[in-house]
Structure formats: C-alpha cells, structure tokens
Amino acid sequence: MSLRDIPVRTLADAPTTLGELVGPQAVLIVNVASKCGLTPQYSGLVKLHQEYGPRGFAVVGVPCNQFMGQEPGSAEEIQEFCSTTYGADFPLLEKSDVNGPDRHPLYAGLTETPDADGQAGDVQWNFEKFLLDRDGAVVARFRPTTTPEDPAVVAAIEKVL
C-alpha cells in the first residue's frame, strides 16, 4: 500500500487519505506542536506551502503530543493557534502518535526512511520532516532542527517539482 492510500483523519475528524487530501502533489509531512521551542518553524512551513503550492507542492502538519506534552490542545485549539498565530493554511491531520506502539500507520511507513546520515527509525522530536515525491515515495527526511528554509530542504523540494 502506498503512503498516499493509508487512511488518515483531518484535524476536523473527516476520514480521508493523503492522496485524497493533497492530490498528486509533492508533500512535506511534519509532526507539529504549538508549545515547542521549534514552533516558530510554522512560519517557514507556511512560506513553503504558499511559495511552492502553485507548482504542485503541499505541507501537511500532524499534531503530536508525544514530546514532553507540547501539543496538549484540542483539535479546535490547535486549528485556532495555527491559523491565528502563523496564518497556517496547509492541511492538518488529527493529533497522532509518531512513535511507539500506537504510532500512526502513516508514520510506520515514514520512519523506515533514513535521514541524510543514514539513520532511520523513530522521530526524534517535533518538526521532523518527510518529503514525498508526486508518486508518494519518501525522498528525503530532515531532522527537527533543520528549518523549512534550510537550503537542503529547498533543494529537495525543487528537485521533486
């Protein structure tokens, strides 16, 4: 099964798949949190989504509360925070586990991909990024401290567009 076919739910609790949600676009999937030191990365994610969206690219955020409880809010609170504070206009999925026994099936597939240092496995922290090409293959993985504006992220996006 392609990652694009795995059932997911939007933050508004609507059932869908990644493929239905964003269509045949390249996608940057990011586990997000509103009370993290890396939360300002939302600004860069919004910029990427807006800048590259017309060329067939989307950002998809996956709220996650597994890292020191840094995403404690309800779906409504998360949506309000993202749109009001950062103007986030990209799709958000339901709050999900990205590691451990309750890891969402989407992340079971994503975490098989190694990062630039060859390390696969668990997500290290909030704002870990996975880039999928238009076919749904994971082509890059960026650890949390790699910002959305990082030249490596931008180059990888440019390559898949």
Sequence and secondary structure as in RCSB ss.txt:
>XXXX:A:sequence
MSLRDIPVRTLADAPTTLGELVGPQAVLIVNVASKCGLTPQYSGLVKLHQEYGPRGFAVVGVPCNQFMGQEPGSA
EEIQEFCSTTYGADFPLLEKSDVNGPDRHPLYAGLTETPDADGQAGDVQWNFEKFLLDRDGAVVARFRPTTTPED
PAVVAAIEKVL
>XXXX:A:secstr
  GGGSEEEBTT  EEEHHHHH SSEEEEEEE SSSTTTTHHHHHHHHHHHHGGGTEEEEEEE  TTTT   S H
HHHHHHHHHHH   S BB   B SSTTB HHHHHHTTS  TTS  SS  STT EEEE TTS EEEEE TTS TT 
HHHHHHHHHH 
